[in-house]
């Protein structure tokens, strides 16, 4: 079974809802007429579990020992809700040609999963009515769905699920509050409409740490979008999605008590942003995650996502470049394999670069005949300026001019020069920000390289 950091899913059992017996949760899959080769459970926006179906259309999803999973069973582009508790051993059966209609889940939570499969939440009231009418309409609709829950006798058959479902419904029907002002403006044409403190106060009362809802999507989405709404109403300036993510993480880090809600929210907020936008310019997000994220597994998930985006981590293949020597011969990294590369990113107009040159020359002399090549990569926009510098300076090693359109420097996140990079004999990164020639210990560092 594969665990993916990007998507949510779910599983079931069937019969009566009893207590748990083990930490793991297992969902067996039995598909007749399989049309796809894999099945998955989407847990939240950033986490999914998948398994390959065998020739008989069977698979097993083994899920982590969380208290419960409230997610989506995913088959191709179709999804159906599913509920599992710790220790469940459920079986999901369906016809691959008719997945949504034919899905059945046997096990102790069968009644809960039948409810989820056959119950559709009605849309909220019209946004054109007043805030008071709108809020009252949301409460009435939530109450009507809870009545259906009670009519199915789920309080007796699946008491844990029934308790969670009541809370989930509360947040599901609170979510329209978050877009009420915008919806009212669009429906009425009143572009200056403000609902006032009544709306903000209603949202604020629901922004609390509910540990039992830590893995419920409706609750977490309400926090994700409700916190920025309240902060904005209090005068905070929140513009783009990054600012919204940072503001929400900071609020949760500073105001929520330690527990699964705090850790799960920080993890999902950080991972969701990184997965969609990458890591550049996320220093504040990373500072918050490094400060407040403490759960070992969630820290590991976060660090794995950071590493996935870090193209210049030690051990990774270096970003490539194309550069030319003075005679016009073109070079790429593959042309230079076989020796360690000590790369100097510099320019003719750079004073600090020039101050490193005497030290660079001395270092190159000390390692003459060794398995290391000193490579100068000029980032001069003007090739003639680079050629003039070559005439004026006795530069060591291989001197190349990097075309101004090259992304090599930006791939390394270079914001200032000189910048020194050390690669191994196969072009993998040893140090993306290597010691300068003038640095104490640089000679000893190089002498410790294997096979130098």
N, C-alpha and C positions, 0 to 999 in steps of 0.2 A: 504494500500500500504506500502511496506517495502522499506527502504533506506538502501543500503549496501555499506560499504566502501571497494570496490574491484570490479570493472568492469564498462564499459560505455554502454548507450543505447539512443533511439531517438523517435520522434513522428511527426505527420503531421496533415493537414487540407485539404483543396482542392479548388479551384475556383480562386479568385484573391487575391493579397497580399496587404492587407490594414493595417491600424494602429492598435495598441493594445488597449484593453479595460480594462484589469485587470492585477493584478500582477501574478496570477497563470496561468499555462499552463496545459491544460487537453487533454489527448489522450484517446479516447474510443477505445476499441479493440473488434472486432467482428470476430470470427473464426468459419468457417464451417468445419466439420470433425476434431474437435480438437484432437490432438494426445498427448498433454502435458497438464499439469494442471496450468502452470504459463507462464507469459510473462514478458519481462523486457526491459529497455532502458539503454544501456551502455553509460555513459556520458564521462568518461575518464578512465584512467588506475586504478583509485582508487575509483570510485563512480558509483553505479548502482541503479536503482529503479525497483522494481518488484511488480507484483500484481498477485493474484490467479484468474484463470478463473472460472466462475460459470458453472453450468450444461449446459447452452446454449452456452458456449464458449465466454462469454462476460466478460470484465474487464475494469476498468478505472485507468489510471495512472495520478496522479496529481503531477506536477513537480514544483520546486521552482521558484520564480519570477525573474529568470535571464533574461537578454535581449533576448537571444536565446539559443537553444540547437542544437548542430551539432553533432549527435552521431550515435548510432547503435541500431536498433530494434532487440532484441535478442529472438529467439524462439528455445529452445533447444541448439544445437550446431551451428545453422545457424544465420547469421546476415545480415541485410540490412541497408544501410545508411538512415538517416532521418533528417529533418530540421524542427524546431519549433521556433516560436517567442513568446515573452511574451504575454499572453492573448489569445493565440490560443485555439481553441476548436475543435480539429481534430478527425477524425475517421479512424482507420486503419483496413482494411478488408483483409482477406486472407483465403485460403483453407489450413487447417493444414497438408494435405498430400502433398501440393505443395507450401510451404511458399514463397520461393524467387520469383518464376515466377508469382504467383497470387496476390502478395501484391499490394494493392492500398490504397492511402491515400487521403481522401476527406478533403477539407478545403481551407482556403485562400492561402496556400502555395502548392497547389496540383501540379502546374506546376514545382515548384522547386523540389519536391519529385519525380515526374516522371523523371526529368532530372537525379537526383542522382541514381534512380533505374535502368536507362537504359544506363548510360554512364560509360564506363570503361577507366581508365587512362592507356595509353600505357606505357610500360616499357621504361626506359631511354636508351640513346645510349650506345654502347659497351664501356667497360672500357679500352680496349686496345688502343684506339685512344689517341691522344695528349690532354692535358688539354684544350687547346684553342678550339679544335674541340668538345670536350665533353661539355664544357660550352655553346657553340653555339647551339649544338644539344638540350640541355635542354631548352633553350629559344625558339627554334622553336617548340618543342613539346608542351610547355605551351601555345604558341600563337595559335596552332591548336585547342587545347581544348577550349580556350576562344572563338574562332570562332564558335564552336558548341553551346556555351552558348548564343552567340548573335543570332545565327540562330533560336533558340527556342524562341526568343523574351522575354527572361527573364528580360532584363533591363526594360521592360514595365510592364510585369506581376508580377514580384517579385523583385523590385529594391533593397530592402535591401539584399536579398539573393544574387543577381547578384554581388553586390559590395563586399560582403564577399567572394563569391566563387572565384572571381578574385584573391583576396589576398591569399585564401587558396591554389589555384593552384600554385601560385608563390612559396609558401613554400613546397608544395608537390613535385614540380619539382626541388627544391633546395636541398632536402634531399640526393639525390645521390652524391652530392658534398662531403658529409661528409665521404663517404667510397670510394671515387675515388682513392686515393693513394693505399689503400689496394687492391682494385679491379684491378688496373693497374698492380700491382706487380704480382698478381695471374695469370692474363691473359697473361702477357709478359714474366714472369720468371725473371724480373729485380727486385730482392729483395731489392735493395738500392734506388729505384726510389723515388724522392721527387718532388712534383709539384711546390713547392716554394711559394713565397709570393702571387702570383696571386690567388691561391686557398684560402689561408688564408684571403686575403683581400676581396674576394667575400663572404666568410662566414661571416666575421666581419660586412660587410655592412648590413646584414640581422638580426644581433643580436641587435634588438631595441625593445623597449616596444611599442607594438601595442595594445592598449586597446580593439579595436574592435575584435581582434583575441584571446582574453584571454581564450576563451573556444573552440578554434579550435585545434584539436589534432595534425595536421601537423605542425602548428606553434610552439606549446609547445614542440613537439618532436625535432624540429629543435634547439630550445634553449637548450633542455636537452643534446643533443649530440654535438651541435655546439660550445657551450661555452667551454667545456673541450678541444676540438680540438684547438681552438684559444689560450687558456691558455698554452697548451702543446707546441704550436709553439713559444710562447713567453718565453719558458724556464721553465714552471712549471713542477714539477714531480708529475704525477698523475698515480697511479698504478691500484688498484682494484676498484670495483664498489662503495665502501664506500667513498674512496678518491674522486672519480668523483662526487658523490652526494654532498659531503661537499664543494668541489671547486665550483660547479655550484650554490649551495645555497648562498655561500659567495659572489660570483660575483653578483648575482641578488640582494641580500640584500644591497650591497654597491653601485651598479651602476644604478639600475632601480629606477625610481621615484615611489612614493606611488601610488597605483592604483590596479585594479583587476588583471592585469598581474603579478605583483610582488607577490601578496598574493596567487593567484591560483598556480603559479609555486612553491613557497615555500611549500605550503600545499601538492601538488602532489608529489614533490620530497621526502619530508620527509615521507609521508604515504607509497609511493611505496617501499621505502627502508625498512621501519619498517615491512611492511606486508610480505616481502620476507625474511628478515634476522633477525627480532626481534630487541630488544632494547639493547642487551649487547654490550658494547664498542661503544655506539653512543653518548657519552657525547658532542662531538663537534657538531654533528648534532642537538642535543637538545638545545645547547647553541644558535646556529644560529636561530632555530625556535622560541625559547623563546624571542630572541631579535627583530627579523624582522617580525614575523607573528603577525599581529594586528587585522585583520578582525575577529569580534566576532564568526561568524559561523565557519570559518576556524580554529580558535583557538580551538573551541569546538571539531571539527573533529579530530584535531591533538591530543588533550588531551585524547579523547576517545580511540584513537589508542594506545597511550602510556599506558593507564590504562589497555587495553586489554592484553598487554604483561607483565604487572607488576604482577607477581604471588604473590608478598608480600605486596600488598596494604592493608591498614587497612580494615577489614571487610571481606576479602576473606578467604576461608578455607586454613589453613596452608598446605604447602607441608608436606607429611607424612615422617615418618622414621621407620626403624626397628632397634632396639638396644637391647642389652642384659645386664642383671645385673650380678653380680659376680657369682651367682649360675647358670648362663646359661639360665635363663628365658628370653624369648623374649617379647618385648613390641613394640606396635605401638601407634600412637596418640589416636586411638579409645579406647585403653585400659585405657587411662588416662582422659577421658572425665568426667565432673561433677565438676571439680574445675578449677580455673584459673591456668595456667602453667607459671612459671617464669623459662625459660630455659637458662642455662649457657653453651655455647659452649666453651670448654677449652681443655687444654692438659697439661700433666705432665711436659713438657719441657718449658712451657710458663711462663716467669717471671711475666709479667703483670697479667696473670691469677691468679698466686699465691698471688699477692699483693691484689687481690680483695677478697680472701678467708675469712679473718677476718671480713670484712664488710658483706659478704654473710651470714656467720654464725650468725652475730648479726641481720641481717634482717630476717632470717628464725626464729630466736627466738622470734622476735617481732610479727610475724604473726602466731605463733604456735596456732593450733586450728581453724584458719580461713579457708575460702574456697579457699585456694591457695596452690599449690604443687610446691616446688622448685625441679627442675630436672637438674641434671648435665649430659651433653652429651659430653663425651670425644671423641676428634678427634685424639687421639693417634693412630699411625699405629701399634704400638707394644702393644698388650693387656697386656702383663706382666708389662710393664712400668706403665700402668694405674692401675693395681692391686697393684703395689708397692706404688703408690701415695695414694691409698685408705688406705693402712696400715699406712702411715706416717701422713695423715691428717684426722681430724675428719670432714668429709664433710656432710653437711645437706641434707635432702630430699632424693630423689631417684637418685641414681648414676648409669648411664648406659654407656656402651661402644658402640660407633657408628662404625659400620663396615666401613673400609676404602673405600669400593665400594659404600657407600651411597651417594646419590646426595643431601641430605638435606642441607648441608652447601652451596653448589654451587647454589641450588635453591634460597637461600636467598642472593646470591651474596656476600657471606662472603669472604673478602680478608685478614682479620686479626682477631685474637682472643686476649682477650675474646670478645665474642659477646653475648648479652642478648636479648631474644625474649620473648614477653608477649602474651599469647593466652587466649581467653575467655573459658568459661566452655564447649562450643561446639566445640572447636578446631579452632575457627576463630581468625584471627590476630588482636590484639589490637595495638601492636607496634612491627614492624619488627626489630627495632634497639632501644631497650628499655634502659632506664637509668641504669647505672651500680649501684651495691650495694653501692659504695662509693660516688655516685653522690648526690649532695644536692637536696632534694625534692623527692627522690625516695620513701621514706616512705609515705609521704603525697599523692603522686600519687596513690600508691597502696590502701591506705585507702579510696580513692574516688571511687574505682571500685564498681559498683552496685552488691550487694549481696556478698561482700567479707566476 
